[in-house]
Amino acid sequence: MCGHQVMVSQKAHILTEGPKKGANLLILCPSCHTIFDTHIKPKENQALLDAGVENMPKSWEKSIYQQAAEASKLARTKSSST
Ligand SMILES: [Zn+2]
Protein backbone atom coordinates (compact mmCIF):
# COMPACT_ATOMS: atom_id res chain seq x y z
CA MET A 1 0.00 0.00 0.00
CA CYS A 2 2.79 2.44 0.91
CA GLY A 3 4.87 1.68 -2.17
CA HIS A 4 7.96 0.70 -0.22
CA GLN A 5 9.74 -2.38 -1.48
CA VAL A 6 10.82 -4.37 1.55
CA MET A 7 12.71 -7.63 2.01
CA VAL A 8 10.05 -9.00 4.31
CA SER A 9 6.48 -9.06 3.09
CA GLN A 10 3.54 -10.49 4.96
CA LYS A 11 0.24 -12.09 3.98
CA ALA A 12 -2.64 -10.04 5.32
CA HIS A 13 -6.06 -11.69 5.37
CA ILE A 14 -8.87 -9.39 4.28
CA LEU A 15 -11.33 -11.63 6.11
CA THR A 16 -9.77 -13.45 9.05
CA GLU A 17 -12.53 -16.04 8.82
CA GLY A 18 -12.12 -16.37 5.03
CA PRO A 19 -9.87 -18.61 2.92
CA LYS A 20 -6.11 -18.41 3.49
CA LYS A 21 -5.45 -17.87 -0.22
CA GLY A 22 -6.47 -16.10 -3.40
CA ALA A 23 -8.45 -12.87 -3.35
CA ASN A 24 -8.61 -12.91 0.45
CA LEU A 25 -4.86 -12.24 0.72
CA LEU A 26 -2.91 -9.01 0.41
CA ILE A 27 0.88 -9.02 0.34
CA LEU A 28 1.95 -6.08 2.50
CA CYS A 29 5.01 -4.75 4.24
CA PRO A 30 4.90 -5.21 8.05
CA SER A 31 3.91 -1.57 8.64
CA CYS A 32 1.04 -1.65 6.16
CA HIS A 33 -0.10 -5.00 7.58
CA THR A 34 -0.35 -3.49 11.05
CA ILE A 35 -2.17 -0.40 9.77
CA PHE A 36 -4.55 -2.59 7.77
CA ASP A 37 -5.45 -4.74 10.80
CA THR A 38 -5.55 -2.01 13.42
CA HIS A 39 -7.00 0.95 11.55
CA ILE A 40 -8.35 0.22 8.08
CA LYS A 41 -10.53 -2.81 8.89
CA PRO A 42 -12.34 -1.19 11.86
CA LYS A 43 -12.73 2.14 10.00
CA GLU A 44 -14.07 0.48 6.85
CA ASN A 45 -16.37 -1.64 8.98
CA GLN A 46 -17.86 1.46 10.59
CA ALA A 47 -18.10 3.35 7.28
CA LEU A 48 -19.95 0.46 5.64
CA LEU A 49 -22.25 0.03 8.65
CA ASP A 50 -23.00 3.76 8.53
CA ALA A 51 -23.84 3.35 4.84
CA GLY A 52 -26.37 0.66 5.70
CA VAL A 53 -24.39 -2.44 4.81
CA GLU A 54 -25.46 -5.40 6.95
CA ASN A 55 -23.81 -8.67 7.92
CA MET A 56 -20.30 -7.28 8.12
CA PRO A 57 -17.51 -9.79 8.87
CA LYS A 58 -17.01 -10.39 12.59
CA SER A 59 -13.24 -9.91 12.27
CA TRP A 60 -13.72 -6.32 11.10
CA GLU A 61 -15.58 -5.12 14.18
CA LYS A 62 -12.48 -4.57 16.31
CA SER A 63 -8.80 -3.97 15.73
CA ILE A 64 -6.45 -6.91 16.32
CA TYR A 65 -5.21 -5.10 19.44
CA GLN A 66 -8.72 -4.98 20.87
CA GLN A 67 -9.23 -8.65 19.96
CA ALA A 68 -5.93 -9.65 21.60
CA ALA A 69 -6.69 -7.64 24.75
CA GLU A 70 -10.10 -9.26 25.07
CA ALA A 71 -8.67 -12.74 24.49
CA SER A 72 -6.02 -12.14 27.18
CA LYS A 73 -8.63 -10.88 29.62
CA LEU A 74 -10.81 -13.93 28.93
CA ALA A 75 -7.83 -16.28 29.41
CA ARG A 76 -6.97 -14.62 32.74
CA THR A 77 -10.59 -14.93 33.88
CA LYS A 78 -10.67 -18.61 32.94
CA SER A 79 -7.32 -19.45 34.60
CA SER A 80 -8.24 -17.62 37.82
CA SER A 81 -11.56 -19.46 38.11
CA THR A 82 -10.01 -22.96 37.96
ZN1 LIG B 1 3.89 -0.73 3.34
PDB file of the backbone (N, CA, C, O) and the ligand in Angstrom, with CONECT records:
HET     ZN  A 101       1
ATOM      1  N   MET A   1       0.817  -1.202   0.000  1.00  0.00           N
ATOM      2  CA  MET A   1       0.000   0.000   0.000  1.00  0.00           C
ATOM      3  C   MET A   1       0.858   1.262   0.000  1.00  0.00           C
ATOM      4  O   MET A   1       0.527   2.242  -0.667  1.00  0.00           O
ATOM      5  N   CYS A   2       1.976   1.236   0.760  1.00  0.00           N
ATOM      6  CA  CYS A   2       2.792   2.438   0.912  1.00  0.00           C
ATOM      7  C   CYS A   2       3.758   2.626  -0.261  1.00  0.00           C
ATOM      8  O   CYS A   2       4.298   3.715  -0.453  1.00  0.00           O
ATOM      9  N   GLY A   3       3.974   1.569  -1.041  1.00  0.00           N
ATOM     10  CA  GLY A   3       4.874   1.675  -2.170  1.00  0.00           C
ATOM     11  C   GLY A   3       6.314   1.317  -1.863  1.00  0.00           C
ATOM     12  O   GLY A   3       7.152   1.261  -2.763  1.00  0.00           O
ATOM     13  N   HIS A   4       6.604   1.072  -0.589  1.00  0.00           N
ATOM     14  CA  HIS A   4       7.957   0.696  -0.223  1.00  0.00           C
ATOM     15  C   HIS A   4       8.207  -0.771  -0.581  1.00  0.00           C
ATOM     16  O   HIS A   4       7.385  -1.646  -0.308  1.00  0.00           O
ATOM     17  N   GLN A   5       9.347  -1.009  -1.189  1.00  0.00           N
ATOM     18  CA  GLN A   5       9.739  -2.385  -1.483  1.00  0.00           C
ATOM     19  C   GLN A   5      10.575  -2.875  -0.311  1.00  0.00           C
ATOM     20  O   GLN A   5      11.641  -2.323  -0.039  1.00  0.00           O
ATOM     21  N   VAL A   6      10.115  -3.883   0.372  1.00  0.00           N
ATOM     22  CA  VAL A   6      10.823  -4.370   1.548  1.00  0.00           C
ATOM     23  C   VAL A   6      11.233  -5.826   1.340  1.00  0.00           C
ATOM     24  O   VAL A   6      10.654  -6.540   0.521  1.00  0.00           O
ATOM     25  N   MET A   7      12.236  -6.247   2.093  1.00  0.00           N
ATOM     26  CA  MET A   7      12.715  -7.625   2.005  1.00  0.00           C
ATOM     27  C   MET A   7      11.712  -8.596   2.608  1.00  0.00           C
ATOM     28  O   MET A   7      11.579  -9.734   2.158  1.00  0.00           O
ATOM     29  N   VAL A   8      11.013  -8.132   3.627  1.00  0.00           N
ATOM     30  CA  VAL A   8      10.048  -8.998   4.310  1.00  0.00           C
ATOM     31  C   VAL A   8       8.643  -8.522   3.981  1.00  0.00           C
ATOM     32  O   VAL A   8       8.262  -7.399   4.311  1.00  0.00           O
ATOM     33  N   SER A   9       7.880  -9.384   3.329  1.00  0.00           N
ATOM     34  CA  SER A   9       6.482  -9.058   3.090  1.00  0.00           C
ATOM     35  C   SER A   9       5.626 -10.057   3.871  1.00  0.00           C
ATOM     36  O   SER A   9       6.064 -11.162   4.192  1.00  0.00           O
ATOM     37  N   GLN A  10       4.428  -9.647   4.158  1.00  0.00           N
ATOM     38  CA  GLN A  10       3.537 -10.489   4.959  1.00  0.00           C
ATOM     39  C   GLN A  10       2.218 -10.683   4.232  1.00  0.00           C
ATOM     40  O   GLN A  10       1.801  -9.849   3.428  1.00  0.00           O
ATOM     41  N   LYS A  11       1.565 -11.812   4.536  1.00  0.00           N
ATOM     42  CA  LYS A  11       0.245 -12.092   3.975  1.00  0.00           C
ATOM     43  C   LYS A  11      -0.802 -11.561   4.947  1.00  0.00           C
ATOM     44  O   LYS A  11      -0.921 -12.043   6.073  1.00  0.00           O
ATOM     45  N   ALA A  12      -1.547 -10.572   4.504  1.00  0.00           N
ATOM     46  CA  ALA A  12      -2.644 -10.040   5.316  1.00  0.00           C
ATOM     47  C   ALA A  12      -3.947 -10.652   4.810  1.00  0.00           C
ATOM     48  O   ALA A  12      -4.198 -10.696   3.605  1.00  0.00           O
ATOM     49  N   HIS A  13      -4.763 -11.117   5.733  1.00  0.00           N
ATOM     50  CA  HIS A  13      -6.058 -11.690   5.365  1.00  0.00           C
ATOM     51  C   HIS A  13      -7.121 -10.600   5.417  1.00  0.00           C
ATOM     52  O   HIS A  13      -7.316  -9.962   6.451  1.00  0.00           O
ATOM     53  N   ILE A  14      -7.800 -10.391   4.306  1.00  0.00           N
ATOM     54  CA  ILE A  14      -8.868  -9.388   4.279  1.00  0.00           C
ATOM     55  C   ILE A  14      -9.955  -9.818   5.252  1.00  0.00           C
ATOM     56  O   ILE A  14     -10.397  -9.025   6.083  1.00  0.00           O
ATOM     57  N   LEU A  15     -10.386 -11.064   5.153  1.00  0.00           N
ATOM     58  CA  LEU A  15     -11.325 -11.628   6.107  1.00  0.00           C
ATOM     59  C   LEU A  15     -10.587 -12.691   6.907  1.00  0.00           C
ATOM     60  O   LEU A  15     -10.136 -13.690   6.347  1.00  0.00           O
ATOM     61  N   THR A  16     -10.464 -12.481   8.205  1.00  0.00           N
ATOM     62  CA  THR A  16      -9.770 -13.451   9.048  1.00  0.00           C
ATOM     63  C   THR A  16     -10.443 -14.817   8.950  1.00  0.00           C
ATOM     64  O   THR A  16      -9.783 -15.857   8.951  1.00  0.00           O
ATOM     65  N   GLU A  17     -11.781 -14.787   8.866  1.00  0.00           N
ATOM     66  CA  GLU A  17     -12.531 -16.037   8.818  1.00  0.00           C
ATOM     67  C   GLU A  17     -12.644 -16.596   7.394  1.00  0.00           C
ATOM     68  O   GLU A  17     -13.288 -17.625   7.189  1.00  0.00           O
ATOM     69  N   GLY A  18     -12.030 -15.934   6.416  1.00  0.00           N
ATOM     70  CA  GLY A  18     -12.116 -16.374   5.026  1.00  0.00           C
ATOM     71  C   GLY A  18     -10.992 -17.325   4.654  1.00  0.00           C
ATOM     72  O   GLY A  18     -10.203 -17.722   5.511  1.00  0.00           O
ATOM     73  N   PRO A  19     -10.913 -17.699   3.360  1.00  0.00           N
ATOM     74  CA  PRO A  19      -9.868 -18.614   2.916  1.00  0.00           C
ATOM     75  C   PRO A  19      -8.476 -18.012   3.078  1.00  0.00           C
ATOM     76  O   PRO A  19      -8.310 -16.794   3.027  1.00  0.00           O
ATOM     77  N   LYS A  20      -7.488 -18.865   3.272  1.00  0.00           N
ATOM     78  CA  LYS A  20      -6.109 -18.410   3.493  1.00  0.00           C
ATOM     79  C   LYS A  20      -5.360 -18.289   2.169  1.00  0.00           C
ATOM     80  O   LYS A  20      -4.148 -18.500   2.117  1.00  0.00           O
ATOM     81  N   LYS A  21      -6.076 -17.950   1.102  1.00  0.00           N
ATOM     82  CA  LYS A  21      -5.452 -17.871  -0.217  1.00  0.00           C
ATOM     83  C   LYS A  21      -6.272 -16.983  -1.143  1.00  0.00           C
ATOM     84  O   LYS A  21      -7.341 -16.495  -0.778  1.00  0.00           O
ATOM     85  N   GLY A  22      -5.750 -16.785  -2.343  1.00  0.00           N
ATOM     86  CA  GLY A  22      -6.467 -16.098  -3.403  1.00  0.00           C
ATOM     87  C   GLY A  22      -6.811 -14.648  -3.102  1.00  0.00           C
ATOM     88  O   GLY A  22      -5.999 -13.902  -2.556  1.00  0.00           O
ATOM     89  N   ALA A  23      -8.020 -14.266  -3.463  1.00  0.00           N
ATOM     90  CA  ALA A  23      -8.449 -12.871  -3.353  1.00  0.00           C
ATOM     91  C   ALA A  23      -8.552 -12.399  -1.911  1.00  0.00           C
ATOM     92  O   ALA A  23      -8.661 -11.198  -1.665  1.00  0.00           O
ATOM     93  N   ASN A  24      -8.521 -13.307  -0.965  1.00  0.00           N
ATOM     94  CA  ASN A  24      -8.610 -12.914   0.452  1.00  0.00           C
ATOM     95  C   ASN A  24      -7.259 -12.486   1.016  1.00  0.00           C
ATOM     96  O   ASN A  24      -7.184 -12.067   2.171  1.00  0.00           O
ATOM     97  N   LEU A  25      -6.200 -12.581   0.231  1.00  0.00           N
ATOM     98  CA  LEU A  25      -4.863 -12.237   0.722  1.00  0.00           C
ATOM     99  C   LEU A  25      -4.343 -10.953   0.090  1.00  0.00           C
ATOM    100  O   LEU A  25      -4.554 -10.696  -1.095  1.00  0.00           O
ATOM    101  N   LEU A  26      -3.669 -10.167   0.890  1.00  0.00           N
ATOM    102  CA  LEU A  26      -2.914  -9.013   0.412  1.00  0.00           C
ATOM    103  C   LEU A  26      -1.474  -9.222   0.849  1.00  0.00           C
ATOM    104  O   LEU A  26      -1.227  -9.629   1.984  1.00  0.00           O
ATOM    105  N   ILE A  27      -0.526  -8.952  -0.030  1.00  0.00           N
ATOM    106  CA  ILE A  27       0.880  -9.023   0.341  1.00  0.00           C
ATOM    107  C   ILE A  27       1.313  -7.606   0.714  1.00  0.00           C
ATOM    108  O   ILE A  27       1.341  -6.711  -0.130  1.00  0.00           O
ATOM    109  N   LEU A  28       1.647  -7.416   1.981  1.00  0.00           N
ATOM    110  CA  LEU A  28       1.951  -6.083   2.499  1.00  0.00           C
ATOM    111  C   LEU A  28       3.275  -6.075   3.247  1.00  0.00           C
ATOM    112  O   LEU A  28       3.758  -7.115   3.694  1.00  0.00           O
ATOM    113  N   CYS A  29       3.856  -4.886   3.376  1.00  0.00           N
ATOM    114  CA  CYS A  29       5.013  -4.745   4.243  1.00  0.00           C
ATOM    115  C   CYS A  29       4.494  -4.811   5.694  1.00  0.00           C
ATOM    116  O   CYS A  29       3.303  -4.606   5.925  1.00  0.00           O
ATOM    117  N   PRO A  30       5.363  -5.091   6.660  1.00  0.00           N
ATOM    118  CA  PRO A  30       4.897  -5.215   8.051  1.00  0.00           C
ATOM    119  C   PRO A  30       4.154  -3.981   8.567  1.00  0.00           C
ATOM    120  O   PRO A  30       3.185  -4.120   9.313  1.00  0.00           O
ATOM    121  N   SER A  31       4.588  -2.786   8.186  1.00  0.00           N
ATOM    122  CA  SER A  31       3.908  -1.570   8.640  1.00  0.00           C
ATOM    123  C   SER A  31       2.493  -1.476   8.075  1.00  0.00           C
ATOM    124  O   SER A  31       1.541  -1.189   8.801  1.00  0.00           O
ATOM    125  N   CYS A  32       2.367  -1.720   6.780  1.00  0.00           N
ATOM    126  CA  CYS A  32       1.042  -1.651   6.156  1.00  0.00           C
ATOM    127  C   CYS A  32       0.130  -2.740   6.709  1.00  0.00           C
ATOM    128  O   CYS A  32      -1.071  -2.522   6.866  1.00  0.00           O
ATOM    129  N   HIS A  33       0.695  -3.915   7.006  1.00  0.00           N
ATOM    130  CA  HIS A  33      -0.102  -5.004   7.579  1.00  0.00           C
ATOM    131  C   HIS A  33      -0.697  -4.574   8.922  1.00  0.00           C
ATOM    132  O   HIS A  33      -1.875  -4.804   9.194  1.00  0.00           O
ATOM    133  N   THR A  34       0.130  -3.954   9.747  1.00  0.00           N
ATOM    134  CA  THR A  34      -0.349  -3.492  11.049  1.00  0.00           C
ATOM    135  C   THR A  34      -1.423  -2.425  10.887  1.00  0.00           C
ATOM    136  O   THR A  34      -2.452  -2.466  11.561  1.00  0.00           O
ATOM    137  N   ILE A  35      -1.183  -1.472   9.993  1.00  0.00           N
ATOM    138  CA  ILE A  35      -2.167  -0.404   9.767  1.00  0.00           C
ATOM    139  C   ILE A  35      -3.473  -0.987   9.232  1.00  0.00           C
ATOM    140  O   ILE A  35      -4.562  -0.571   9.627  1.00  0.00           O
ATOM    141  N   PHE A  36      -3.349  -1.946   8.337  1.00  0.00           N
ATOM    142  CA  PHE A  36      -4.547  -2.590   7.771  1.00  0.00           C
ATOM    143  C   PHE A  36      -5.383  -3.230   8.881  1.00  0.00           C
ATOM    144  O   PHE A  36      -6.594  -3.023   8.953  1.00  0.00           O
ATOM    145  N   ASP A  37      -4.725  -4.012   9.747  1.00  0.00           N
ATOM    146  CA  ASP A  37      -5.454  -4.740  10.798  1.00  0.00           C
ATOM    147  C   ASP A  37      -5.940  -3.847  11.932  1.00  0.00           C
ATOM    148  O   ASP A  37      -6.992  -4.109  12.514  1.00  0.00           O
ATOM    149  N   THR A  38      -5.198  -2.806  12.251  1.00  0.00           N
ATOM    150  CA  THR A  38      -5.552  -2.005  13.424  1.00  0.00           C
ATOM    151  C   THR A  38      -6.386  -0.775  13.098  1.00  0.00           C
ATOM    152  O   THR A  38      -7.115  -0.276  13.955  1.00  0.00           O
ATOM    153  N   HIS A  39      -6.285  -0.286  11.872  1.00  0.00           N
ATOM    154  CA  HIS A  39      -7.002   0.948  11.547  1.00  0.00           C
ATOM    155  C   HIS A  39      -7.977   0.818  10.374  1.00  0.00           C
ATOM    156  O   HIS A  39      -9.130   1.241  10.465  1.00  0.00           O
ATOM    157  N   ILE A  40      -7.505   0.234   9.281  1.00  0.00           N
ATOM    158  CA  ILE A  40      -8.348   0.218   8.081  1.00  0.00           C
ATOM    159  C   ILE A  40      -9.581  -0.668   8.254  1.00  0.00           C
ATOM    160  O   ILE A  40     -10.699  -0.245   7.961  1.00  0.00           O
ATOM    161  N   LYS A  41      -9.375  -1.910   8.735  1.00  0.00           N
ATOM    162  CA  LYS A  41     -10.532  -2.807   8.885  1.00  0.00           C
ATOM    163  C   LYS A  41     -11.612  -2.214   9.788  1.00  0.00           C
ATOM    164  O   LYS A  41     -12.770  -2.164   9.375  1.00  0.00           O
ATOM    165  N   PRO A  42     -11.282  -1.757  11.018  1.00  0.00           N
ATOM    166  CA  PRO A  42     -12.337  -1.193  11.858  1.00  0.00           C
ATOM    167  C   PRO A  42     -12.979   0.071  11.262  1.00  0.00           C
ATOM    168  O   PRO A  42     -14.184   0.278  11.407  1.00  0.00           O
ATOM    169  N   LYS A  43     -12.174   0.922  10.589  1.00  0.00           N
ATOM    170  CA  LYS A  43     -12.729   2.137  10.001  1.00  0.00           C
ATOM    171  C   LYS A  43     -13.654   1.804   8.823  1.00  0.00           C
ATOM    172  O   LYS A  43     -14.736   2.375   8.694  1.00  0.00           O
ATOM    173  N   GLU A  44     -13.215   0.876   7.968  1.00  0.00           N
ATOM    174  CA  GLU A  44     -14.066   0.479   6.847  1.00  0.00           C
ATOM    175  C   GLU A  44     -15.338  -0.174   7.350  1.00  0.00           C
ATOM    176  O   GLU A  44     -16.420   0.053   6.809  1.00  0.00           O
ATOM    177  N   ASN A  45     -15.203  -0.991   8.393  1.00  0.00           N
ATOM    178  CA  ASN A  45     -16.368  -1.639   8.984  1.00  0.00           C
ATOM    179  C   ASN A  45     -17.392  -0.588   9.399  1.00  0.00           C
ATOM    180  O   ASN A  45     -18.573  -0.703   9.072  1.00  0.00           O
ATOM    181  N   GLN A  46     -16.938   0.433  10.117  1.00  0.00           N
ATOM    182  CA  GLN A  46     -17.861   1.465  10.594  1.00  0.00           C
ATOM    183  C   GLN A  46     -18.437   2.263   9.429  1.00  0.00           C
ATOM    184  O   GLN A  46     -19.625   2.587   9.433  1.00  0.00           O
ATOM    185  N   ALA A  47     -17.616   2.582   8.436  1.00  0.00           N
ATOM    186  CA  ALA A  47     -18.096   3.350   7.283  1.00  0.00           C
ATOM    187  C   ALA A  47     -19.172   2.572   6.526  1.00  0.00           C
ATOM    188  O   ALA A  47     -20.174   3.148   6.102  1.00  0.00           O
ATOM    189  N   LEU A  48     -18.967   1.268   6.358  1.00  0.00           N
ATOM    190  CA  LEU A  48     -19.952   0.459   5.638  1.00  0.00           C
ATOM    191  C   LEU A  48     -21.218   0.276   6.459  1.00  0.00           C
ATOM    192  O   LEU A  48     -22.320   0.278   5.911  1.00  0.00           O
ATOM    193  N   LEU A  49     -21.067   0.114   7.788  1.00  0.00           N
ATOM    194  CA  LEU A  49     -22.250   0.026   8.653  1.00  0.00           C
ATOM    195  C   LEU A  49     -23.044   1.323   8.575  1.00  0.00           C
ATOM    196  O   LEU A  49     -24.270   1.301   8.470  1.00  0.00           O
ATOM    197  N   ASP A  50     -22.340   2.460   8.626  1.00  0.00           N
ATOM    198  CA  ASP A  50     -22.996   3.765   8.532  1.00  0.00           C
ATOM    199  C   ASP A  50     -23.724   3.926   7.199  1.00  0.00           C
ATOM    200  O   ASP A  50     -24.727   4.636   7.118  1.00  0.00           O
ATOM    201  N   ALA A  51     -23.220   3.270   6.159  1.00  0.00           N
ATOM    202  CA  ALA A  51     -23.837   3.352   4.835  1.00  0.00           C
ATOM    203  C   ALA A  51     -24.983   2.355   4.678  1.00  0.00           C
ATOM    204  O   ALA A  51     -25.622   2.292   3.628  1.00  0.00           O
ATOM    205  N   GLY A  52     -25.238   1.571   5.744  1.00  0.00           N
ATOM    206  CA  GLY A  52     -26.374   0.661   5.703  1.00  0.00           C
ATOM    207  C   GLY A  52     -26.047  -0.762   5.307  1.00  0.00           C
ATOM    208  O   GLY A  52     -26.953  -1.579   5.144  1.00  0.00           O
ATOM    209  N   VAL A  53     -24.766  -1.078   5.147  1.00  0.00           N
ATOM    210  CA  VAL A  53     -24.386  -2.444   4.808  1.00  0.00           C
ATOM    211  C   VAL A  53     -24.593  -3.338   6.042  1.00  0.00           C
ATOM    212  O   VAL A  53     -24.203  -2.976   7.152  1.00  0.00           O
ATOM    213  N   GLU A  54     -25.192  -4.473   5.838  1.00  0.00           N
ATOM    214  CA  GLU A  54     -25.456  -5.396   6.951  1.00  0.00           C
ATOM    215  C   GLU A  54     -24.585  -6.635   6.818  1.00  0.00           C
ATOM    216  O   GLU A  54     -23.963  -6.871   5.783  1.00  0.00           O
ATOM    217  N   ASN A  55     -24.553  -7.414   7.883  1.00  0.00           N
ATOM    218  CA  ASN A  55     -23.807  -8.673   7.916  1.00  0.00           C
ATOM    219  C   ASN A  55     -22.322  -8.486   7.621  1.00  0.00           C
ATOM    220  O   ASN A  55     -21.740  -9.208   6.812  1.00  0.00           O
ATOM    221  N   MET A  56     -21.725  -7.508   8.287  1.00  0.00           N
ATOM    222  CA  MET A  56     -20.295  -7.285   8.120  1.00  0.00           C
ATOM    223  C   MET A  56     -19.516  -8.415   8.779  1.00  0.00           C
ATOM    224  O   MET A  56     -19.996  -9.020   9.737  1.00  0.00           O
ATOM    225  N   PRO A  57     -18.302  -8.710   8.270  1.00  0.00           N
ATOM    226  CA  PRO A  57     -17.513  -9.786   8.867  1.00  0.00           C
ATOM    227  C   PRO A  57     -17.180  -9.487  10.330  1.00  0.00           C
ATOM    228  O   PRO A  57     -16.848  -8.357  10.688  1.00  0.00           O
ATOM    229  N   LYS A  58     -17.275 -10.516  11.160  1.00  0.00           N
ATOM    230  CA  LYS A  58     -17.013 -10.385  12.587  1.00  0.00           C
ATOM    231  C   LYS A  58     -15.599  -9.849  12.842  1.00  0.00           C
ATOM    232  O   LYS A  58     -15.390  -9.054  13.758  1.00  0.00           O
ATOM    233  N   SER A  59     -14.644 -10.283  12.038  1.00  0.00           N
ATOM    234  CA  SER A  59     -13.244  -9.909  12.268  1.00  0.00           C
ATOM    235  C   SER A  59     -12.969  -8.435  11.975  1.00  0.00           C
ATOM    236  O   SER A  59     -11.878  -7.949  12.272  1.00  0.00           O
ATOM    237  N   TRP A  60     -13.922  -7.719  11.404  1.00  0.00           N
ATOM    238  CA  TRP A  60     -13.717  -6.315  11.095  1.00  0.00           C
ATOM    239  C   TRP A  60     -14.231  -5.401  12.187  1.00  0.00           C
ATOM    240  O   TRP A  60     -13.981  -4.197  12.152  1.00  0.00           O
ATOM    241  N   GLU A  61     -14.941  -5.947  13.150  1.00  0.00           N
ATOM    242  CA  GLU A  61     -15.580  -5.122  14.180  1.00  0.00           C
ATOM    243  C   GLU A  61     -14.569  -4.419  15.069  1.00  0.00           C
ATOM    244  O   GLU A  61     -14.781  -3.279  15.482  1.00  0.00           O
ATOM    245  N   LYS A  62     -13.459  -5.107  15.364  1.00  0.00           N
ATOM    246  CA  LYS A  62     -12.484  -4.573  16.305  1.00  0.00           C
ATOM    247  C   LYS A  62     -11.084  -4.728  15.739  1.00  0.00           C
ATOM    248  O   LYS A  62     -10.828  -5.618  14.928  1.00  0.00           O
ATOM    249  N   SER A  63     -10.177  -3.854  16.171  1.00  0.00           N
ATOM    250  CA  SER A  63      -8.799  -3.975  15.726  1.00  0.00           C
ATOM    251  C   SER A  63      -8.193  -5.238  16.342  1.00  0.00           C
ATOM    252  O   SER A  63      -8.722  -5.773  17.316  1.00  0.00           O
ATOM    253  N   ILE A  64      -7.084  -5.709  15.773  1.00  0.00           N
ATOM    254  CA  ILE A  64      -6.451  -6.906  16.320  1.00  0.00           C
ATOM    255  C   ILE A  64      -5.964  -6.654  17.738  1.00  0.00           C
ATOM    256  O   ILE A  64      -5.879  -7.592  18.531  1.00  0.00           O
ATOM    257  N   TYR A  65      -5.639  -5.402  18.079  1.00  0.00           N
ATOM    258  CA  TYR A  65      -5.211  -5.099  19.440  1.00  0.00           C
ATOM    259  C   TYR A  65      -6.364  -5.270  20.414  1.00  0.00           C
ATOM    260  O   TYR A  65      -6.193  -5.825  21.499  1.00  0.00           O
ATOM    261  N   GLN A  66      -7.534  -4.796  20.026  1.00  0.00           N
ATOM    262  CA  GLN A  66      -8.718  -4.984  20.872  1.00  0.00           C
ATOM    263  C   GLN A  66      -9.022  -6.475  21.027  1.00  0.00           C
ATOM    264  O   GLN A  66      -9.314  -6.946  22.126  1.00  0.00           O
ATOM    265  N   GLN A  67      -8.950  -7.210  19.916  1.00  0.00           N
ATOM    266  CA  GLN A  67      -9.233  -8.648  19.957  1.00  0.00           C
ATOM    267  C   GLN A  67      -8.245  -9.365  20.874  1.00  0.00           C
ATOM    268  O   GLN A  67      -8.639 -10.225  21.661  1.00  0.00           O
ATOM    269  N   ALA A  68      -6.957  -9.010  20.774  1.00  0.00           N
ATOM    270  CA  ALA A  68      -5.933  -9.651  21.598  1.00  0.00           C
ATOM    271  C   ALA A  68      -6.130  -9.307  23.068  1.00  0.00           C
ATOM    272  O   ALA A  68      -5.976 -10.170  23.932  1.00  0.00           O
ATOM    273  N   ALA A  69      -6.469  -8.055  23.360  1.00  0.00           N
ATOM    274  CA  ALA A  69      -6.686  -7.636  24.746  1.00  0.00           C
ATOM    275  C   ALA A  69      -7.860  -8.390  25.345  1.00  0.00           C
ATOM    276  O   ALA A  69      -7.801  -8.830  26.494  1.00  0.00           O
ATOM    277  N   GLU A  70      -8.920  -8.540  24.575  1.00  0.00           N
ATOM    278  CA  GLU A  70     -10.096  -9.260  25.074  1.00  0.00           C
ATOM    279  C   GLU A  70      -9.802 -10.740  25.264  1.00  0.00           C
ATOM    280  O   GLU A  70     -10.273 -11.345  26.227  1.00  0.00           O
ATOM    281  N   ALA A  71      -9.029 -11.330  24.359  1.00  0.00           N
ATOM    282  CA  ALA A  71      -8.673 -12.745  24.488  1.00  0.00           C
ATOM    283  C   ALA A  71      -7.804 -12.963  25.727  1.00  0.00           C
ATOM    284  O   ALA A  71      -7.967 -13.961  26.430  1.00  0.00           O
ATOM    285  N   SER A  72      -6.874 -12.028  26.000  1.00  0.00           N
ATOM    286  CA  SER A  72      -6.025 -12.139  27.183  1.00  0.00           C
ATOM    287  C   SER A  72      -6.846 -12.017  28.449  1.00  0.00           C
ATOM    288  O   SER A  72      -6.641 -12.760  29.409  1.00  0.00           O
ATOM    289  N   LYS A  73      -7.771 -11.081  28.448  1.00  0.00           N
ATOM    290  CA  LYS A  73      -8.627 -10.876  29.615  1.00  0.00           C
ATOM    291  C   LYS A  73      -9.464 -12.132  29.877  1.00  0.00           C
ATOM    292  O   LYS A  73      -9.619 -12.560  31.021  1.00  0.00           O
ATOM    293  N   LEU A  74      -9.997 -12.710  28.809  1.00  0.00           N
ATOM    294  CA  LEU A  74     -10.808 -13.925  28.933  1.00  0.00           C
ATOM    295  C   LEU A  74      -9.961 -15.077  29.469  1.00  0.00           C
ATOM    296  O   LEU A  74     -10.413 -15.837  30.325  1.00  0.00           O
ATOM    297  N   ALA A  75      -8.726 -15.206  28.961  1.00  0.00           N
ATOM    298  CA  ALA A  75      -7.834 -16.281  29.409  1.00  0.00           C
ATOM    299  C   ALA A  75      -7.490 -16.118  30.888  1.00  0.00           C
ATOM    300  O   ALA A  75      -7.430 -17.098  31.630  1.00  0.00           O
ATOM    301  N   ARG A  76      -7.264 -14.861  31.314  1.00  0.00           N
ATOM    302  CA  ARG A  76      -6.971 -14.617  32.738  1.00  0.00           C
ATOM    303  C   ARG A  76      -8.171 -14.972  33.602  1.00  0.00           C
ATOM    304  O   ARG A  76      -8.016 -15.559  34.672  1.00  0.00           O
ATOM    305  N   THR A  77      -9.361 -14.620  33.144  1.00  0.00           N
ATOM    306  CA  THR A  77     -10.590 -14.925  33.884  1.00  0.00           C
ATOM    307  C   THR A  77     -10.750 -16.439  34.032  1.00  0.00           C
ATOM    308  O   THR A  77     -11.072 -16.941  35.109  1.00  0.00           O
ATOM    309  N   LYS A  78     -10.517 -17.158  32.921  1.00  0.00           N
ATOM    310  CA  LYS A  78     -10.666 -18.614  32.939  1.00  0.00           C
ATOM    311  C   LYS A  78      -9.638 -19.259  33.873  1.00  0.00           C
ATOM    312  O   LYS A  78      -9.979 -20.150  34.650  1.00  0.00           O
ATOM    313  N   SER A  79      -8.371 -18.806  33.799  1.00  0.00           N
ATOM    314  CA  SER A  79      -7.325 -19.446  34.605  1.00  0.00           C
ATOM    315  C   SER A  79      -7.498 -19.116  36.095  1.00  0.00           C
ATOM    316  O   SER A  79      -7.115 -19.917  36.949  1.00  0.00           O
ATOM    317  N   SER A  80      -8.062 -17.964  36.412  1.00  0.00           N
ATOM    318  CA  SER A  80      -8.243 -17.620  37.818  1.00  0.00           C
ATOM    319  C   SER A  80      -9.454 -18.308  38.427  1.00  0.00           C
ATOM    320  O   SER A  80      -9.566 -18.398  39.649  1.00  0.00           O
ATOM    321  N   SER A  81     -10.371 -18.800  37.579  1.00  0.00           N
ATOM    322  CA  SER A  81     -11.558 -19.455  38.114  1.00  0.00           C
ATOM    323  C   SER A  81     -11.367 -20.951  38.283  1.00  0.00           C
ATOM    324  O   SER A  81     -12.253 -21.617  38.818  1.00  0.00           O
ATOM    325  N   THR A  82     -10.236 -21.504  37.845  1.00  0.00           N
ATOM    326  CA  THR A  82     -10.008 -22.960  37.961  1.00  0.00           C
ATOM    327  C   THR A  82      -9.165 -23.286  39.178  1.00  0.00           C
ATOM    328  O   THR A  82      -8.874 -24.455  39.432  1.00  0.00           O
TER     329      THR A  82
HETATM  330 ZN    ZN A 101       3.887  -0.729   3.345  1.00  0.00          ZN2+
END
